[in-house]
Amino acid sequence: MPSARSVHAAVAAGTVLGHLADLLLADPRRGHPVAAFGRAAGAAERRLWRDHRGAGALFTLLCAGGVTAGAAGLGRAARRSPAATAALTAATTWAALGGTSLAREARAVGGALAAGDVAGARRLLPRLCGRDPRELDERGLARAVVESVAENTSDAVVGALVWGALAGVPGSAGFRAVNTLDAMVGHRSPRLLRFGWAAARLDDLAGLPGARLTAALAVLAGPDPAGAWRVLRADARRHPSPNAGPVEAAFAGALGVRLGGPLSYGGRTEHRPVLGAAGRPPEVADIERAVRLSRRVGTLALVVCAGGRLAYGTLRAGRSGLSRLRANGEGTR
């Protein structure tokens, strides 16, 4: 069996390779593993749906638990070879990440707005987020894109990296499954209010570490660290989402814009608190600024997560070696 240090090094290397694959390949339009999971989860939802939290909990357990257990089995099988561990980690990381696709869809909406094609931007927005674009003007669309880039930097990039560093292949695969289930059924619509409760709460828990790291890195990597920290401290807790709040507040302060306010989502209108009230309304140019900040945050998160995993493996190897030396010394007395 390979040493624990070599396994940790393989996980770190696979994480870097998976991140590079996302940068180079993005998400294919067809045949993506997450899309296949979504179709399977949709079929399970149709069979298991009941207007009851228990039914939703069973659905979440079967779907997310099945993916996590399957990934754990593959991870155990690959542990005999560092190369296999690195390859499996790279493939899983690539499937779990969505940073390049996020940037691509955000820039597509921004490009349409820059060309004066508001109707085209409205058609493109649903590929990025679930809010209703029909009544949004240019600034409303720009705000929706900036908010979506901020939130999805945590959901589609940093969260997957964090859970991959903490729990390897099962961590990143399980996180992506939970996040996908929340996107499918974690809405407050009448049909899903009870059934989607378990998926939404589990996603809140799974997203906690990634959201905090995303917010911290946005403060460090943004053009206005002091402003980002100020808005993060003042406004993050006012947001109804424990994870979107810190991330959107940090992005608002870093970019000097005002986020939040009323939005239409899933057939209902919500009045979100304003984040960064002293900032200006987002403009079209802020979409590219948000994408660049998202890219910097993702790169820093890769360094933190892959580097942390490698450092942990080195530390454990050092402690094991020291323990063996002490045992051998005591045995020769």
NORURKA-V551524 format. One line per field, one symbol per residue. ss: DSSP state (A for helix, B for strand, O for the rest). phi: phi as a letter, one per 40 degrees, with the letter a starting at -180 (. if undefined). burial: I if it has 9 or more other ideal C-beta (glycine too) atoms within 8 Angstrom, else O. A space follows every 50 residues. Layout:
ss->???
phi->???
burial->???
This chain:
ss->OOOAAAAAAAAAAAAAAAAAAAAAAOOOOOOOAAAAAAAAAAAAAAAAOO OOAAAAAAAAAAAAAAAAAAAAAAAAAAOOOAAAAAAAAAAAAAAAOOAA AAAAAAAAAAAAAAOOOAAAAAAAAOOOOOBOOOOOOAAAAAAAAAAAAA AAAAAAAAAAAAAAAAAAAAAAAAAAAAAAAAAAAOOOOOOOOOOOAAAA AAAAAAAAAAAAAAAAAAAAAOOOAAAAAAAAAAAAAAOOOOOAAAAAAA AAAAAOBBBBBBBBBOOBBBBBBBBOOOOBBOOOAAAAAAAAAAAAAAAA AAAAAAAAAAAAAAAAAAAAAAAAAAAAAAAOO
phi->.cccccccccccccccccccccccbfbccbgcdcccccccccccccccca caccccccdcccccccccccccccccccccbdcccccccccccdcccacc cdcccccccccccccgccccccccdccbacccccbccdcccccccccccc ccccccbcdcccccccbgdcccccccccccccccbccccdcbdccccccc cccdcccdcccccdcccccccccbdccccccdccbdccccccbcdccccc cdcccgbbbghcabaggbbbbcccbgccccccbdcccccccccdcccccc ccccccccccccccccccccccccccccccccc
burial->OIOIIIIIIIIIIIIIIIIOIIIOIIIOOOOIOIIIIIOIIIOIIOOIIO OOIOIIIIIIIIIIIOIIIIIIOIIOOIIOOIOIIIIIIIIIIIIIIIII IIIIIIIIIIOIIOOOOIOIIIOIIOOIIOIOIOOIOIIIIIIIIIIIII IIIIIIIIIIIIIIIOOIIIIIIIIIIIIIIIOIIIIOIOOIIIIIIIII OIIIOIIIIIIIIIIIIIIOIIOIIOIIIIIIOOIIOOIOOOIIIIIIII IIIIIIIIIIIOIIIOOOOOOIOIIIOOIOOIOIOIIIIIIOIIIIIIOI IIOIIIIIIIOIIIOIIOOIOOOOOOOOOOOOO
